[in-house]
Amino acid sequence: MSEYAHQGAAVIDRDFAGPIAWRGATLGAEDGVVRLDQSCLDELDAVVAEVRANPLPTLMMTPDLFDMPACSATMATVDREIRQGLGFVIVDRLPMDRYTRDEAVMLYWLLSSMISRPVAQSWDGKMIYDVRDKGKPPGNGVRPDVTNVRQNFHTDNSYNLCAPHFLGLFCLQTAKSGGISRLISFAAAHNEMRKRHPDLLWRLYEPFYFDRQREHAPDDVMTTYHPMFENHDGELVARLSYRQVVYGYELEGKELDPEGKAALDAFEAILNEPAMWKDFYFEPGQIQLLDNRRCGHCRTGFEDYPEPERQRHLVRLWMRDSGRTFYHG
């Protein structure tokens, strides 16, 4: 056993149980949904009124600037579900008819900041990231989130040096068709991989090359080299992206070893089984928050309306409990 696989031994031979080992087929429609009650909505209205009277950039906003006890209690519930429960929550929802888009994004920033600290999402320091189709095909330097193509299940920033602990997505506008969000438990998928392909599971604890998507200094190396799965103090942590591994080996001019390809394909097949995932039909005003290390996410391909103001538009935040605010931590 290699040093990498040896470090993963505490989790590689373990069947995961508890709320985090969920399968989509067993979840009800309301599982993972937390609704903003009237007390929360009243507090959010008050925040907007105060900021209209006292403007301040969203990046300067922190929850302690406002009196928000009901929102704090609700987001504490969200925090427990993400960290100790299913690993994800759908917050339902901000009333979009009351606010401008900028005001709604500010409220999303404040609520998400109650979970963890927002951090940069690109090498140039972008903190608030617009997820919308820019009309380019995915590839090196073009993240799939700015295209309309189907995504593979992945963890955000799996391909660089410092993945976010938590991910937020806020829906401003839905597509004309498609663009369905999907969530999956890596603990449940790991259980299936261990049951079906125990001879291949170890390879996911060995390094793969990942395309860094040009999110680095111009003279820096273009790939990283790390495992899909790691053991962090007895807990399974994933950094997964099938697409970026394919691109990573192309950039390196190397062939993926047979065990690596077999393991990657076997796990991808498990992730793509409909019984494993939870479909989520985003609606404007809803917020998706998840543990980026324990849950994977993706979306189906989509078709947009021709009018720019009607095109699919999500706003993403990354959050970490530790490290610096820089993209590379």
N, C-alpha and C positions, 0 to 999 in steps of 0.2 A: 504494500500500500504506500502510495506517495505521501509526502508531507502534507499536501493539500487535503487529500482524502482522510489522512489520519486526524487532521484538525477537525474534520466534519464528523468524526465517528460518533460523537454524542447525539447527533440527530439523524445520521444517514441510516441507522438501523432502528429507527423509532417510528411507531405509528402515532400520528398526531390525533388528538381528541379535543373535545370542548367546542365552544362556539366558533373558533376560528377555522375549524376543519369542516366548514359547511359545503354543501353541494347545492347548486342552483335549483335542482329539481325538488329539494326539500324545503326551500324558503317560501314563505308566504309573501303576498304582495306588500304587506305592511312591515315586514322584517327589515330593520335597518332604516326605517323612515322616522324622522323626528320633526314634528310640526311646530312652527312658531305660533304661540298662542297670542291672544289679544294683548296681554301685558307686554310681551316682547315687541309686538308691532307698535304699541304706543311709545315704547322707549325708542324704537328706531325712528319714528316720526319726530320725536323730540330732538334726537341727534341731528337729523337733517335740518330742522328749524334752527338749531344752534349754529350749525356750520354755514347756513345761508346768511346768518347775521354776522358770523365770524369766520370767513373763509380761511382754509388751511389745506395745503396739498395732501392728497391721500397718503403719500409715503411718510408723512409726518404724523399720521394718526395712530394713537394707541388707545386701547379700551379704557385705560385709567383716566382719560380726559373727560369721560362722560359717566353719568349715573345710570347704570344698566344692570341692576340686580337680577331682573327676570331673564334677560339675555345671558347673563353670566351663568345662571343656574341651568338654563337650557343647554348652553354650550358645554357645561361640565358633564351633562348627560351624554352629549355627543362625544366628548373626549373619552369617557369610559368605554363607550361602545367601540370606538376606534382602537383603543389600546388594549382592552381586555375582552371585548366581545367579538363581533363579526369582522372587525377590521375596516368597516366602511359605514357611512351614514349618508342618507339623502335628507338634507334640510329643506323642508317644504313650508313656505317659500316667501321670498321678498315680494311685496305687492308692487309690481312694475308700473302700474298706472299712477302711483303717487310720486314717483321720483324720476329725475333725469337718469340717463344711463350712467353718467359720472357719479351721481349720488348713490345709485344702486351698487356700483363697484366699490365705492367707499365703505358702504355698510358690509358688503361681503368681506372686504379687507379687515374690518374691525372684528367681525364674528370669527373669521379664520384665525386672527391673531390671538384669540382666546384659546386656541388649540396649541399653537406653537409659533415660533418667530418666522415671519416670511424672509426668504433669502433670494439671491439673484438666480435667474433662470437661463442666463446666457453669459458668455465670456465678457460681453460689453456691459454687463451689469443690469440688464433689464429685470425689473422686479415684478411687474404686472405684464402678463404675456397674453396677447390675443391669439386665439386658436380659430383660424378661418382659412378657407382655401385661397391660395395665392396663384393658382393656375399652373403650378410647376410640378413635374413628376418627382417622386421621392428619390433621393440619392445622396451622395456625399455632399454635405453642406445644405441639404434641403430636408428638414425634418418632416416625417410623415404627417405631423399635426397641422402643417400648413398646406396640405393637399386634401383632395376629396376621396382618396383611395382607401380601400379596406386596410385596417391595421391588424397586425398580429398582437396577441396578448403580450404585454411588456410591463416593465417598471420604468418610470421616468428617469432619465439621465443614467441609465444602466451602463452607458458606454463611456462615462467620464470619471472623474476622480472623486466626486463627492455627491452621491445621490441624495435627494431630499428624503427625509423621514416620512413626511406627509404631503399629500397632493390635494389641491382644491380645484374644482371646475365649477364655474358659475355660468348658467345659460342666459344669454341675452336674446338669442334668436335661434329657432330651429330651421332645418333644411326643408326644402320642398318635399323630398322623400329620402329615406335612409338615414344614415348618421346615428344609428341606434347604439347607445352605450352598453358595454358589457363589463361585468366584474367577475373575478374568479379568485378562489382561495388557493394559494400555493401550498398550504398544508394539505388540503384535500387532494390536490394534483400530485403532490409528493407521495402521499399514501398509495395512490393508484400506480405511480411509477415503481414504487418499491414492490407492490404486489405483482405487477405484470412483467417488469423488466429489471429485476434485482441485479442482473449482470451488467446493466448499463448505467444504473443510477450513480455509481461512483464517479463516472466520467463528468457528470454535471458539477461535481466538486473540484474538478481540475480546470485550469485556465483555458479560455478561448480569446481570440483576438476580436475586439470591437472597434468599429469605425467611430471616431470621436465627433463626427459631423462638423468638423472645422470649428468647433467651439473651444478654441485654444489660441494661444499666440501664434502668429504666422510662422515662426521658426520652430515650433514645438512638434513633437511626434504626432502622427495622425491616427494612431490606434492605442488602445489600452489592452491589457492582458490580465484577465482575472476570471474566477469561476462564476457560474450561474448561481450556485448555492454555497452558502457559508454557514458555519456555526458561530454564533455570537452569544457566548455565555449560555450555551445549551438551547438556544432558540434558532430556528431556521430563518435565515435572511436571504432574500433573492435579489439578484440583479440580472434581469432577463430581457433579451431582445433578439429574437431569431433573425430579423432583418439586418440589424447592425453587426451581427456575427458574420453573416454572408458577406456584407460589404467590407468588414474588417479583414477577412482572409483575402479578398480581392485586392485591397490596398497593400497588404503585405506580400502579395504575389506567391501565396502559399496555399497548399491543399489542406483542407480540414481532414484530420486523421479519421480512419473508418469508424473507430469507436465513438469519436466525437460526433460525427454525422449521424450515426445510428441513434445515439442518445438524444441528440437534438431533435431528430425527426420523431422519435418515439414519444418524447415529452410534448412536442408540438401537437401530435395527434390526440393526446389526452386533453390538452387545453382546448382543442377544437370540438370536443364532444358536447353537444347541446345540454346534456344533463349536468355538466360541470359548472356552467356559467349562469349568472343572473342577468337577464336583459333589463335595461332601464331606459324608458322613453323620456328623455329630458324635456321639460317644459320651462318657458321663460320664468325666471325668478328662483328656480331651484338650484341648490348648491350640493355638489357631490364632494365629500371629504373621505379620504381613505389613507390607510397605512401603506405607503409605497414599497415597503419591504416585505409585507406579508400578503398583499392582494395585488393581482394583476388587473389591468384594464385594457380596453381597446374600443374601437367603434367600427361599425360597418361602413362601407362606401356610401356616398350620398350624392344627390343631385340638388343643386341650389336653384333658387329663383333668379331670374335675370337682373332684378333690381338690387343694387348693392345693399340698400337698407333692409332688405328682407332675407339676406343670405345668412347661412348658419354662422353663429358667432358665440363662442364660449370664451371666458376669461379664466386664465389659469394662475394659480399661486403654488409655489413650493415653500415648504416649511421644514425647519430642522430644530431639534432641541439643543444641539451642541455644534461646535465649530464656529467659524466666522461667517459673516453674511455674504462674503465673496462667492462667486460661482464655484470656484474650486475649494471653498471652505477655508 
